[in-house]
């Protein structure tokens, strides 16, 4: 484990989010045995727990950026990078203060890697307003925690942040393909993988949310992004979905079938 500074209003790292790290590491290690200088983008980076765990696991060849709308989160991520990776290792980490559904805006895009990212990970706010209200009634406001509502509640449906990221990345890719932006690759590279964390169940039963979120992502992207598979944890619970640009075919090295923790939707 890692010792991290986490401001009280920020989302506490959950054990379930380890599956997001596992999925990203598995994908990146499937490319050239993990020896390539891969780039990771963590949307809603918070304290940096997920991004730093990936970089520590993958080694010095990899680098990453985190994006967060909260200024304290950006500062905390960079401080934790120095603590976890040391001063030299921390040079592989960047953090950008921005809305992660607006990555294509010029002032945001120029702070990110112009070469794009091999993996984009996101554990977004996922609860609906109704879910949160029911949770508050049963446990007390936010379960007695001090985490801010914006770290947990997406909006009316709970799918808003998934949809916002999907629309953003799809629009960014379309702009690049139309040569509207010649100075940079798409944020999610050709052949890259977007990995979303999802709830392990819905309406009191396990399973189901992977397909719900996957369908929402495909709709919001206008069909430009497609769900390629799911990642399950050691208990067999769906914890993440793996998404790629449509029309490029499934990346041959992406471990979506036959791996210990993944399954293909194709």
Secondary structure, DSSP 4 states (H G I P E B T S, - for coil): -------TTSPPP-GGGHHHHHHHHHHHHTSGGGTS--EEEEET-TTSHHHHHHHHHH-TT-EEEEEES-HHHHHHHHHHHHHHHHHHHHTTEEEEES-TT-TTSHHHHTTS-TT-EEEEEE----EEHHHHHHHHHHHSGGGG----GGGTEEESSS-HHHHHHHHHHHHHHHHHHTTS-TTS--SEEEEEEEEEE--SEETTEEB-HHHHHHHHHHHHTTTSEEEEEEEE-TTS-EEEEEEEETTS---TT---SSSSSEEE--
